[in-house]
Each structure stands twice: as C-alpha cells, then as structure tokens.
C-alpha cells in the first residue's frame, strides 16, 4: 500500500486505484447449507476472527438471536465484544455488544450516524464503519446469557503487504456508575438542587474515558437512566463536560456548558434526532424520566493528546444527581495502552427497570 494513497476511502477518493486485497470473515455455513451463524454455548468465549497479516478492518456487521427463539432479556449487555491488536494480552476494545454498536440500556433502536448504525428490523442489524488498522488482529465474543445464542457476522477488511506509517489503533471502553454519587436534595428547593453550588475541580465528575499515551479521542455514546423520584422539573442534564488533556488542572482547556450542549443540542431536548456526528436516540419519557441515549462523535474535531486524557462530565450541575450513567468511549492511540478497569460482572451490567425502583 502506498504511503501517499488517500485512506480510508470515501466518496471523494473512491475513484483512485487502491492497493491491497479485499477480504471477509463471516459466519457463513461452511458445509454449503443455510446455517449461516455460529452457536455460542452458555459462558463460551469464542474467537470469531483472526487476521495474521497487516491490514485494516473497514466494516463490521452483526446480528444476534437465541438458539431456542425464547427471549433472552438484556442479551445486548450479557454478550461482550473484545478486540486485540498486534499480539497484545489485554484487549483494546472491550464492551457489551449493544453498547459498542452505539446504544446502551441493552436496547436496539433504528438510528443512523457516520461511524455506527443500528438498522431494521428494530435496530437489530449492527454496523460499525470505523477503520481499525493492525499488524495482526483477534476478535472474540463472550456469551454470558442464560442460554445458547447465535451470532451472524461479517468482518470486512483489507490486507496489505505493510501498514502505512503513523496509523493508530482503535480503542473502545465501556463504563458504568449506578448510581452516580450525588447529594441528598430532599430538604432543598428544586431550583437549589438543580443549580446551586460550584464545581472547581471536576474530581467527582462521571468519567467517560481515562487513557495514557499519544492519540486522539473520537467520541462516545452516553446513556442516562433518570432515577430521581420527583414530579418537579427533573432534567437530568445540566452537567458540564470537562476534558483534561496531558495532566492539566481545572479549568481544562475544553470546558463545556451542559450535557445537551456537549452533544450539540439545546434546551433540554425531548425529540429523537440522528445526525452523522451527534444524536438523541432515546429521549426519555415525560419530564425526562426513564432511559436516555445520546451520542457525540468527534470525527471532524478529534481531541488530540500527547501523554494522557481524562474525559469527564458532571452528573447534574455540581454532581448533585444520583442517576444510572453508562458510556462507551472511542479513541485512537499508539500501543501500548493503559490497562482498562475490570469489566463489571454480568449482574452489575444489567439495566435498571421501573419495577425495580
């Protein structure tokens, strides 16, 4: 592959000649039959793809069902996707499979963004278009459901004789804090609970990403379950985003003005909306009750770091609120990467339901 070649392909460069070989690993039936899926036993961790030559994954498609066709509640949080680059021992990508493809709460829903799409029927066709270069690669799926599951997939990639220089590796990390540590607002006026106090450190913010090395952050999906029991105005946002680059102290260079502002929206949004780089997949119920999902992808405006990055956001102004927050962060960096926090056990990953509150 030529160092000067435009990569990755887009509509403006697709007419230029390209080096390499287009390849695919899929779940097709090797017998020639129609059982075009793999069957994952309970607790099975299966390597579904291994590439031993330099290359780049350009697209992944997946869909999931149960072997028995009986429903498996929350399977999108119970199944975990992991990817390893260049013979590393710990994954560069580790997330529940639904969260990786752009939406949390163990839900699927039709939406369109540039890097991720959940497609009909009912969002169960998962797509990722982020380029993933490697010298060699391994992809695993673990089934922590209570029954065997079936997985259909395409992993489309290009194989090269060598990688161009300066290609970073894709990383993705899932986190959850349930509930976030807020304050007891039972004796406060609602306006005081929502707006009072000053945050001059960012220490107690919800952490979306903490990484060390050199690279750039390219965004996240954010999932909030509003757990506050009140009939008063109950917007769970009002949290400023604060991104600390290379060990800087408060106030960071990148300091925002509110949750909806970080995701490029305004005035406590309640409408579903999908754009290439930002969206509101799930707006919540009346008074912002229940489950909400946003995304913000820094494709046109990646956040570069040379030594470290800490991407955070307040959970309510001054971190007053105690809601269920989860997120998947995406970034590129040089290897080696900082070891991820231990992935929560399956019970601690499951979403909260209204009847449980």
N, C-alpha and C positions, 0 to 999 in steps of 0.2 A: 504494500500500500504506500503510495507516495506521500511524503510529508506535506507537500503543498496542496493536496487534494482537499476540497471542501468536505467537511464531515461534521455532523451527520447529514444525510440527505434531507432536503425539504423541497418545496415546490419550485423554488428559485434555482436549485442546483441539481435537480434530478436528471437533467438532460446531459450532464457531463459524464464521461466514462468513469468507471469505478473499478478498483482493484479488489481482489478477494473473492471468496466463494460464499454464496447464499446457502445457508443450511438450516435445518429444523430438527428439533427433538420433540416428538409428540406422543400422545398416549394411544396411538392407533393400534388396532388388533394385529399383532404380529403373525397370527395364523391366517390372515386374509378374511376373517369374519367381521362381524359388526360390533364386537365388544370393545369399542374404541375408548377405553378408560383403564385406569388402574384401580385395584381394590386395596384399600388400606385397612388393615385389621385394627382393632382397638389397641391403643398405645404404640402402634407401629410408627417408626420414624424411617421414611424411605428416601433414598437418593433418587430423584426423578430425572436428573440431567447431570452429565459430566462432560466438560469440554477440556481437552488436553493440549490444544494448540492456541496461540494468541488469537483473540477475536473480540467481538462485541455483540452482546445481546441487544437487539433493536426493538423487540416487541415480545410481550408475554400475554397470552390469553388463557384463562382458566374458567371452569365452572364445576360445581360440586353438587353431589346428591348423596342420599343414603343408599346403601346396598338394598335395604329392605323396603324402601319407599315410605317407611314410617317417619314422621317428622323427628328431627333431632334439634331441639331448641338450642339456640346460641352456638351453632356449629361454626360460625364465622369467627368466634372468639376462641373456640376449643381447638381449632386447627391452626398450626403455626408454620409460617414460611421462613426458611433460612437460606442465605446465600453466602458462599465462601469464595474469596478471590485468591489466586496465586499461592495455594497451599497453606493458607493461614489456618490456625487451630480454632479460632473463635470467629463467629460469623460477622460479616459486615452489614448484613441485613437480617433482622430478626423482628417479626411482628405477627400478631394474629392475622390470618389470611385476609379477612374482610377489611381490617384496618389498613393493611398495606395498600390495598387497591382503592383507598380514598375515603372510606366511610367507616365510622365506628358503630358502637351500640349493638354489635352482632347483627347488623341490618344490611340489606342491599336495597338500592333505590336507583332508578334510572337517573343518571346525570352525565354531563359532558364537561371535561376540562381538557387542557392540552396534554398533560402527562398521564392522566388517569381517566378511565371511563367505565362506568357500570352500565351495561346495555341490556335491552329487553331480552328475555322476559323478566319484568320486575327487577331489573338491575342484576340479574344473576350471571350475566356474561361479563367477566372481569378483564380489563385491558390495562396494560402499562406500556408506555412508549418511551420511557426514559432510557437513554443509551447507557450500557453497562460494559465498559471495556475490561479486559482481563488478560493475563498471561495463561492462566488456566482457571477453571471455574467448577463449582459443585453446588447444586441446588437440592435442598431437602424439604419435605413436607412431613409434619408430625401430626398424627391423629390422636387427640385426647378426648374424642367424643365417646359416648357410651355405647356406640355400635359401629360396625364397619362402615366406611364411607367410600364413595367412588369419586375419582378426580379425573376430569378431562383437561387436557392442556396442549398448547402449542408454545414452544420456546424457539423463536426465530432469531437467528444470529448470522453474523458474517465471520468467516475465518480468514486470517491473514498470515503472511509469512512472518511479519513482525508488526508490533504496535507503533504508531507514531509517537514521538516524544510528548511529554507533558500531559498525558492522559491520566486524570484522577479516577479513583474508584468510587462507585456509588455506594452510599451507606443509607440505611433506614433503621429507625429505632422507635419502638412503641413504649409509651409511659402512661401510668395512671396514678391519680391520687384521689382516693374515695374514702371519706370526703376530704376536700382541702381544709386546712386548719384555719378557721375563721374566728369570729368573736361571737359572744352571746349578745344578741341585739334585742332580747325580749323586753328590756326596760328602756329602750331608746326609741325616739320618734323615727319613723321610717326614713325621713329625709336625712336624719343624722346617721342612721345605719348605712345608707347608700352612699353618702357623700362626705362624711366628716373624716378628719384625720389627715396626716401627711406621711407619705412613704418616701423616705430619703436614702434608702439603701438598696431596695429590691431583694433583700435577703430571703423574704418569705414568699416570693412570687412562685407561681407554678412554673416548673422547669420543663420546657419543651425539648431542649437539647443542651447537652454539655459535651464538648469534644475537644481534643487536643491534636495538634498537628497543623498542617497547612492545607487549606481548601476553601470551599465556599458553600454556605447554607443556601438551599434552594426551596425551602418552604415546608409546609405542614398541613395536615388536617387537624382540626380541633373539635372535640366532642364534649359537650356540657350536658349534664342532667341536672336540672334545677330541683334541688332538694328542699328548698325553703317552704315552710308551711305558713302561708300568709295570703290574705285576699287583697293586701295593699299592693301598690305598684312594685313589681317584682322582677325588673330587668336584671338578669344575672351577669351582664357585662360591666361596663364602667372600669374595666381593668386596662391599664396602660401596658403596652408591650415595651420591654426593655431588653435590648440585645447588647451584651457586653463582649467586646472584641479584644483579644490579646491581653486579658487581665485588667482592663480599665475599670476604674471605680465609678460609683454613681456620681453624677448622672452620666449614663453611657452616651456615646456618640449617636446611637439610634434609640431614641426615646419617643414613644408614641403617645397618643391621646385617648385611646379607648379600644375596647375589644372589637367593636364593629368597624372602627377606623382602620385597625390593622388589617382587616380582611376586605378593605376598600369599599365599605358600605357606610350607611349613615342612619342616625336617628332610630336606634334600637329596632332593626329590621324584622319583619314578620312574613316576608314574601320569599318563596323559593326563587332562586336565581342561580344560573350557571354561566360563567364566562371562562375564557381559556385559562386564566390565572387566579381567579377568585370566585367564590360562590357560597351560597347558603343552600345546602342540600335538604336540610331538615330544620324548619324554623321554630319548632316547638308549638305548644297549644296556646290557648288564651292566656294572656299575662305571662308569656314566655315559660309556661310550665312544661315539665316533661323534658324530652330529649331534643338537642340541637346539634347540628353539624355544620361547620364552616370549613372552607379551605382557602389557603393563600400560598401560591407558588411563585417564588422569586426566579422566574425563568429569564425575564428581561432585566432583572435587577438583583443578581445574586449577591449575597453578603460575604465578602472575602475575609479570611482570617489567616494570619501567618503562624500563630502559636496556639491559639485557643479561641473558643467561642462558647458563650452561655446565652441561650435564647430563652427568655422568660416572659411571663405576662401575669399581671395581678388577677386574682380571683375575686372580682368585685373591687371597688376602689379601696385602696389601703389594705387589701387582702382581708376584707371583713367577711366574705361569704364562705360558707361550707357546702360546696356542691361537689358532684362527681365529675371530675375532669379526666379526659384521656386524650392522647395525641399520637400521631406518627410524624416524626421529623425526617426529612430527606436532605442529604448533603453529599458533596463530593470532597474527597481528600486523598492525600498521599497515605500509603500504608507505612508503618503500622498505625492502627487506630487505637484509641483508648478503649479498654475493655468495657462492654456495656454493663449496666446494672443487671442483676439477676432478673430474668423474666418472671413475672408473677405466676404462681401456680394457677391451675385452670380455674379453681373455685374463685380465686381473687380477681380473675379477669372477667367474670361474667357480669353482664349489665344488671342494673337495679330495675325492678318493676314496681309499678304503683302499689300493687297489693302487698309488697314487702315493706313499704314505708310506714 
